[in-house]
């Protein structure tokens, strides 16, 4: 599979994995800099998730999450507090 055969989210995942390896190597070179290693770990986790999970699955999960979040009865009772804080 060539790089141009990947979907957009999979390309972003591959790019984030590349950034992760760069930040991890830079963190090692600078005597185990915690911030760079942590940033590399975050990029690696998000990159692997984006690379392996298909866009269809992500879209379905987002739709299901929004459906249950906004239509769940207990949350609807207190939703006006959220909207008042935003306004």
C-alpha positions in Angstrom: 0.0 0.0 0.0 1.4 3.3 -1.0 1.3 6.5 1.0 -1.2 8.1 -1.4 -3.6 5.2 -1.0 -4.2 6.2 2.6 -7.2 8.2 3.7 -6.7 11.7 5.2 -6.9 10.6 8.8 -4.5 7.8 8.2 -2.0 10.3 6.6 -2.3 12.5 9.6 -1.6 9.4 11.8 1.5 8.6 9.8 2.7 12.2 10.1 2.1 12.2 13.8 4.0 9.0 14.2 6.9 10.6 12.4 6.7 13.7 14.7 6.6 11.3 17.7 9.8 9.6 16.7 11.5 12.9 16.1 10.5 14.3 19.5 11.4 11.0 21.3 14.9 11.0 19.6 15.3 14.7 20.5 14.3 14.0 24.0 16.9 11.2 24.2 19.6 13.5 22.7 18.8 16.2 25.3 19.4 13.8 28.2 15.9 12.5 28.6 14.0 15.8 28.5 10.6 15.0 30.1 8.6 17.5 28.0 9.9 16.2 24.7 9.4 12.6 25.7 5.9 13.3 26.9 5.0 15.1 23.7 6.5 12.3 21.7 4.4 9.7 23.6 1.2 11.8 23.0 1.9 12.1 19.3 2.6 8.4 19.1 -0.6 7.3 20.8 -2.8 9.7 18.7 -0.9 8.7 15.5 -1.4 5.0 16.0 -5.1 5.5 16.8 -5.6 7.6 13.6 -3.6 5.2 11.5 -5.4 2.1 12.6 -9.0 3.3 13.0 -11.0 3.7 9.9 -12.9 7.0 9.2 -16.2 5.2 9.1 -15.8 3.8 12.6 -14.8 7.3 14.0 -17.8 8.9 12.3 -20.2 6.3 13.7 -18.7 6.6 17.2 -19.0 10.4 17.1 -22.7 10.2 16.0 -23.5 7.6 18.7 -21.8 9.7 21.3 -23.6 12.9 20.4 -26.9 11.0 20.2 -26.6 9.6 23.8 -25.0 12.7 25.2 -27.6 15.2 24.0 -30.7 12.9 24.3 -29.9 11.3 27.7 -32.7 12.4 30.0 -30.6 13.2 33.1 -28.3 15.4 31.0 -31.2 17.2 29.4 -32.5 18.3 32.8 -29.2 20.2 33.5 -28.3 21.2 30.0 -29.6 24.8 30.4 -26.8 25.4 33.0 -24.3 24.6 30.3 -25.9 26.9 27.8 -26.2 29.7 30.3 -22.5 29.4 31.0 -21.6 29.5 27.4 -23.7 32.6 26.8 
